Amino acid sequence: MVFITDNHIEDNENKFCSLWTTFQRIDDCANLFLNNKLGGDYFFNRLNNLQFCGKIEHTLDKASEICSKNKHDLYVHIPYTSNNYPLIALLIERGFRLFDRMYVLKIANHLHVTGDRSRPGLHINIEVQKESELWVRVFCDSFSVSTWKHEVSKIINRNNSNLALIIAHIPEKPNNPVGCMLLYKFHNITGLYCLGTLKPFRRKGIATKMVEFAASYERQMNSEFLIVHSLANENTVNIYRNLGFETVAVKVILASRFLRY
């Protein structure tokens, strides 16, 4: 068994984001991930690993300049720990506002994820896809980002060999998926990302069944843990906890807005 640390979990997230963006190290104080074609996104487009270094003011100015020129809001992801309280206070002084809190949760591969069987929900089939076209379509529809379709298709096709693309569909309609997710393994950890369902099929237990599938499939990938991310405003943290996940980190996402939606 490989000993897994919080840094390994963070590396999985960073490596996954790097598949979708370009990466820039600023002043050896922070990492900036940016993709101009994924406008308005808080997860892929981010500044993280921000350190309270001697050049922190310049680092924040430089990141703000880059995002402003590229017509992106700047989202800063910071672990919510007492050591980072001064850093969070500095950002707030500079006009950043709290966007949300993001929970990172994990479950070991020897544990079984089982939802509430008293609420069976909609009957669906869940399958791993070899071709990307169907997955890209349901991803863009689930997250209401139709303008991303061409860019997402390029990203997925470029990295397909490193990803497990998964869709859910009603059995009698295999070409009309109702949900999607993907699994990405790095540092002996499998990350569950891009979990979404089409709007008419939400609150029917589909996402829970997909998480159950992911936990089962992750064991085939021979990783130690499955990790997921959940925003506080989505009110899904307790759903993951009820499935057996435990919180390993909480991050604050602070935003400096250059765009007005």
C-alpha positions as CSV (number, residue, x, y, z in Angstrom):
1,M,0.0,0.0,0.0
2,V,1.3,3.5,-0.9
3,F,1.0,6.1,1.9
4,I,-1.3,8.8,0.6
5,T,-0.9,12.4,1.9
6,D,-3.0,15.5,1.5
7,N,-0.4,16.7,-1.0
8,H,-1.1,13.7,-3.2
9,I,-4.8,14.6,-3.2
10,E,-4.0,18.2,-4.1
11,D,-1.6,17.0,-6.8
12,N,-4.4,14.9,-8.4
13,E,-6.6,18.0,-8.5
14,N,-3.9,20.2,-9.9
15,K,-2.8,17.6,-12.5
16,F,-6.4,17.2,-13.7
17,C,-6.9,21.0,-14.0
18,S,-3.7,21.2,-16.0
19,L,-5.3,18.9,-18.7
20,W,-7.9,21.6,-19.3
21,T,-5.7,24.8,-19.0
22,T,-2.3,26.3,-19.5
23,F,-0.2,26.6,-16.4
24,Q,1.9,29.5,-15.2
25,R,4.1,29.8,-12.1
26,I,4.1,33.3,-10.8
27,D,7.0,34.6,-8.7
28,D,7.4,31.2,-7.2
29,C,4.4,32.2,-5.0
30,A,1.4,30.7,-6.8
31,N,0.2,28.6,-9.7
32,L,-2.2,30.1,-12.3
33,F,-4.4,27.8,-14.4
34,L,-6.2,29.5,-17.3
35,N,-8.1,28.6,-20.4
36,N,-9.6,31.5,-22.3
37,K,-12.2,29.2,-23.9
38,L,-13.7,28.1,-20.6
39,G,-15.1,31.5,-19.6
40,G,-16.7,32.0,-16.2
41,D,-15.4,28.8,-14.8
42,Y,-14.2,28.7,-11.1
43,F,-12.8,25.2,-11.0
44,F,-10.4,25.0,-14.0
45,N,-9.5,28.7,-14.1
46,R,-7.8,29.2,-10.7
47,L,-4.9,30.6,-8.7
48,N,-3.8,28.1,-6.1
49,N,-0.8,27.0,-4.0
50,L,-0.6,30.7,-3.0
51,Q,2.2,31.3,-0.5
52,F,2.6,34.3,1.8
53,C,6.0,35.1,0.2
54,G,7.8,38.4,0.0
55,K,6.4,39.1,-3.5
56,I,2.8,38.3,-2.7
57,E,1.4,41.7,-3.6
58,H,3.2,41.5,-7.0
59,T,2.0,38.0,-7.5
60,L,-1.7,39.0,-6.9
61,D,-1.2,42.1,-9.2
62,K,0.3,39.9,-11.9
63,A,-2.5,37.3,-11.7
64,S,-5.1,40.0,-11.8
65,E,-3.5,41.6,-14.8
66,I,-3.4,38.3,-16.7
67,C,-7.0,37.5,-15.9
68,S,-8.2,41.0,-16.7
69,K,-6.5,41.0,-20.1
70,N,-8.0,37.6,-20.8
71,K,-11.4,38.7,-19.7
72,H,-11.6,36.2,-16.8
73,D,-12.5,36.6,-13.2
74,L,-9.8,35.6,-10.8
75,Y,-10.6,32.7,-8.5
76,V,-8.2,32.0,-5.7
77,H,-8.4,28.6,-4.0
78,I,-7.0,28.5,-0.4
79,P,-7.1,25.7,2.2
80,Y,-9.3,26.9,5.0
81,T,-6.8,26.5,7.9
82,S,-5.7,28.8,10.7
83,N,-2.3,29.1,9.1
84,N,-4.0,30.7,6.1
85,Y,-6.2,33.2,8.0
86,P,-3.8,36.1,7.4
87,L,-3.7,35.2,3.7
88,I,-7.5,35.2,3.4
89,A,-7.6,38.5,5.3
90,L,-5.1,40.1,2.8
91,L,-7.2,39.0,-0.1
92,I,-10.4,40.4,1.4
93,E,-8.5,43.7,2.1
94,R,-7.7,43.7,-1.7
95,G,-11.4,43.5,-2.6
96,F,-11.8,39.8,-3.1
97,R,-15.1,38.3,-2.1
98,L,-16.1,34.9,-0.9
99,F,-17.4,32.9,-3.8
100,D,-18.0,29.6,-2.0
101,R,-16.4,26.9,0.1
102,M,-15.3,23.7,-1.5
103,Y,-15.1,20.4,0.4
104,V,-12.7,17.7,-0.7
105,L,-13.8,14.2,0.4
106,K,-12.4,10.7,0.0
107,I,-13.3,7.1,0.5
108,A,-10.9,4.1,0.7
109,N,-11.2,1.6,-2.1
110,H,-12.0,-1.3,0.3
111,L,-15.2,0.5,1.5
112,H,-18.4,0.0,-0.4
113,V,-20.6,3.0,-1.3
114,T,-24.3,2.3,-1.0
115,G,-27.1,4.8,-1.3
116,D,-30.5,4.8,0.3
117,R,-32.3,1.8,-1.1
118,S,-35.6,3.0,0.3
119,R,-35.6,5.7,-2.4
120,P,-34.7,3.7,-5.6
121,G,-35.1,6.6,-8.0
122,L,-35.0,6.3,-11.7
123,H,-33.7,3.1,-13.3
124,I,-30.6,3.9,-15.3
125,N,-27.7,2.1,-17.0
126,I,-24.1,3.4,-16.4
127,E,-21.4,2.7,-18.8
128,V,-17.8,3.6,-19.6
129,Q,-17.5,5.3,-23.0
130,K,-14.6,4.7,-25.5
131,E,-15.8,7.5,-27.8
132,S,-15.9,11.1,-26.5
133,E,-18.6,12.7,-28.7
134,L,-21.6,11.5,-26.6
135,W,-19.8,12.3,-23.3
136,V,-18.9,15.8,-24.4
137,R,-22.5,16.5,-25.5
138,V,-24.0,15.5,-22.1
139,F,-21.3,17.3,-20.2
140,C,-22.0,20.6,-22.0
141,D,-25.7,20.2,-21.6
142,S,-25.5,19.2,-17.9
143,F,-23.4,22.3,-17.1
144,S,-25.1,24.6,-19.5
145,V,-21.9,25.4,-21.3
146,S,-22.8,24.8,-25.0
147,T,-20.2,27.3,-26.1
148,W,-17.4,25.1,-24.6
149,K,-18.3,22.1,-26.8
150,H,-15.4,22.4,-29.3
151,E,-12.8,23.1,-26.7
152,V,-14.0,20.4,-24.4
153,S,-13.9,17.9,-27.3
154,K,-10.3,18.9,-28.0
155,I,-9.3,18.5,-24.4
156,I,-11.0,15.1,-23.9
157,N,-9.7,13.7,-27.2
158,R,-6.2,14.8,-26.3
159,N,-6.3,13.1,-22.9
160,N,-8.7,10.3,-23.6
161,S,-6.2,7.6,-22.7
162,N,-5.8,8.9,-19.2
163,L,-9.6,9.3,-18.5
164,A,-12.5,7.0,-17.9
165,L,-15.5,8.7,-19.5
166,I,-18.8,7.6,-18.0
167,I,-22.4,8.3,-18.9
168,A,-25.7,7.4,-17.4
169,H,-28.8,6.7,-19.7
170,I,-32.3,5.3,-19.4
171,P,-32.0,1.7,-20.6
172,E,-34.3,2.1,-23.6
173,K,-32.6,5.2,-24.8
174,P,-28.8,4.5,-24.9
175,N,-28.1,7.4,-27.2
176,N,-29.8,9.9,-25.0
177,P,-27.7,10.1,-21.8
178,V,-29.0,11.9,-18.7
179,G,-25.8,12.3,-16.8
180,C,-22.0,12.1,-17.0
181,M,-18.8,12.0,-15.0
182,L,-15.2,11.1,-15.5
183,L,-12.5,9.4,-13.5
184,Y,-8.8,10.4,-13.5
185,K,-6.1,8.5,-11.7
186,F,-2.9,10.2,-10.5
187,H,-0.6,9.5,-7.5
188,N,-2.6,6.3,-6.8
189,I,-5.7,8.4,-6.2
190,T,-8.8,8.4,-8.5
191,G,-10.5,11.7,-8.8
192,L,-14.2,11.9,-9.7
193,Y,-14.8,15.0,-11.8
194,C,-17.4,16.6,-14.0
195,L,-20.3,14.9,-12.3
196,G,-23.5,16.3,-13.8
197,T,-27.1,15.5,-14.8
198,L,-29.4,17.0,-17.3
199,K,-31.8,19.5,-15.6
200,P,-35.1,17.4,-16.2
201,F,-33.4,14.4,-14.5
202,R,-32.1,16.0,-11.3
203,R,-33.1,14.9,-7.8
204,K,-33.9,11.4,-9.1
205,G,-31.0,9.6,-7.5
206,I,-28.9,9.5,-10.7
207,A,-25.9,11.3,-9.3
208,T,-25.8,9.0,-6.2
209,K,-25.9,5.9,-8.5
210,M,-23.1,7.3,-10.5
211,V,-21.0,7.8,-7.4
212,E,-21.7,4.2,-6.4
213,F,-20.5,3.1,-9.9
214,A,-17.4,5.3,-9.6
215,A,-16.5,3.7,-6.3
216,S,-16.8,0.2,-7.8
217,Y,-15.0,1.1,-11.0
218,E,-12.2,2.8,-9.0
219,R,-11.3,-0.5,-7.4
220,Q,-10.6,-1.9,-10.9
221,M,-8.2,1.0,-11.4
222,N,-6.2,-0.2,-8.4
223,S,-6.0,3.2,-6.6
224,E,-6.1,3.7,-2.9
225,F,-8.8,6.3,-2.7
226,L,-11.6,7.9,-4.6
227,I,-11.9,11.7,-4.1
228,V,-14.8,14.1,-4.9
229,H,-15.3,17.8,-4.6
230,S,-18.5,19.6,-3.4
231,L,-19.4,23.2,-3.1
232,A,-21.1,24.3,0.1
233,N,-23.8,26.1,-1.8
234,E,-24.7,22.9,-3.6
235,N,-25.7,21.2,-0.3
236,T,-24.3,17.8,-1.4
237,V,-21.6,17.4,1.3
238,N,-23.9,15.4,3.6
239,I,-24.9,13.2,0.7
240,Y,-21.3,12.2,0.2
241,R,-20.8,11.7,3.9
242,N,-23.9,9.4,4.1
243,L,-22.3,7.4,1.3
244,G,-19.2,6.8,3.5
245,F,-16.9,9.7,2.3
246,E,-14.9,11.7,4.8
247,T,-13.8,15.3,4.5
248,V,-10.1,15.7,4.1
249,A,-9.9,19.4,3.3
250,V,-12.0,22.5,3.0
251,K,-11.0,25.4,0.7
252,V,-12.3,28.9,0.4
253,I,-12.7,30.2,-3.1
254,L,-12.3,34.0,-3.2
255,A,-13.1,35.9,-6.4
256,S,-12.1,39.2,-7.9
257,R,-14.6,40.1,-10.6
258,F,-13.4,41.6,-13.8
259,L,-16.6,40.6,-15.7
260,R,-20.2,41.3,-14.9
261,Y,-22.7,38.6,-15.9
